[in-house]
Amino acid sequence: MIKGLRSAIYPLRVPDLQAAKAWYSQVLGQEPYFDQPFYVGFNLGGFELGLWPEGEPGTAGCRVYWGVEGIEAEVARIVQLGAQLHGKIEDVGEGIRMADLRDPYGNLLGLIENPLFDAHAVR
């Protein structure tokens, strides 16, 4: 079952992800909990704000991922209900797996299985 909103990923075009990470760390008053060259994630009161440096602002918009356990089973369940897998389930490192589906109306539905993310953490 879907467990709640987990990630809002903002596509950025920045020449220096380290500078962007430092700026968001200052704005948010905390360091990221996930810090890789391809993605930086901050835990904000049980929700994630993510920085994705390869995005194109203004074209893709914000991508939202809903937390699940057992992503294969959840993808299969939602596909059975009429969605189509958009791409594949991707392992993005450290046990985190993501999938994009298209609902029957053409909208993207993002799922994320993230064993590192603590929805109960308060910072």
Order of alpha helices (4+ residues) and beta strands (2+ residues): beta-alpha-beta-beta-beta-beta-alpha-beta-beta-beta-beta
